[in-house]
Amino acid sequence: MDDVQFDSSMMGSTSISIIVVVAVLIIWRRTKAMYKPMSRNPIRLLTPLLFLIPGLLFVIGSSANLSVNEIVFPALIGLVMSIPLVLTTSYEIRSDGHIYAKKSAAFFITFLAILSLRFFLRNYIQGMDPKNFMAVVLLMGVCYLVPWRIASFMKFRKILAQSDGGATPITNIRY
């Protein structure tokens, strides 16, 4: 039997495929959210951050030896990448009294630009030790996801307070 040889181009195409699938799922979910009323519980905007905890524990407890530059620059890049997401994410109360994510083409353009930038940076730092590389990519992701989710939470709470003081509309009460 012939042994199957995996080269870096196969791994690269696999990771690109995974990235594309995840991006399509995120865009699909975001599009669906624009047409479906959101839960009146703003905590649901923060719960995805819990999925970052295992990765953060890896970075903190791993044998990844990051220099100050390998911590500061990805953190700054992540924070800068969060700004357009924060600016393009907003919520609105529609005529039915429910809260929806605002329709925004700018969000999708921003998301795709951030995805492209992150992919470019990933290829740029590919020569690093795998543990350090994973720690840097995770750190950059955390530094744009956390501010974006917290800002989304605060924007949602502001809209929720505007909608009847946060009370559930009578049409939603089930007996």
Stockholm file with secondary structure:
# STOCKHOLM 1.0

chainA/1-175         MDDVQFDSSMMGSTSISIIVVVAVLIIWRRTKAMYKPMSRNPIRLLTPLLFLIPGLLFVIGSSANLSVNEIVFPALIGLVMSIPLVLTTSYEIRSDGHIYAKKSAAFFITFLAILSLRFFLRNYIQGMDPKNFMAVVLLMGVCYLVPWRIASFMKFRKILAQSDGGATPITNIRY
#=GR chainA/1-175 SS CCCCCCCHHHHHHHHHHHHHHHHHHHHHHHHHHHHSCCCSCGGGGTGGGGGGHHHHHHHHHSCCCCCHHHHHHHHHHHHHHHHHHHHHCCEEECTTSCEEECCCHHHHHHHHHHHHHHHHHHHHTTTSCHHHHHHHHHHHHHHHHHHHHHHHHHHHHHHHHHTGGGCCCGGGCCC
#=GC SS_cons         CCCCCCCHHHHHHHHHHHHHHHHHHHHHHHHHHHHSCCCSCGGGGTGGGGGGHHHHHHHHHSCCCCCHHHHHHHHHHHHHHHHHHHHHCCEEECTTSCEEECCCHHHHHHHHHHHHHHHHHHHHTTTSCHHHHHHHHHHHHHHHHHHHHHHHHHHHHHHHHHTGGGCCCGGGCCC
//
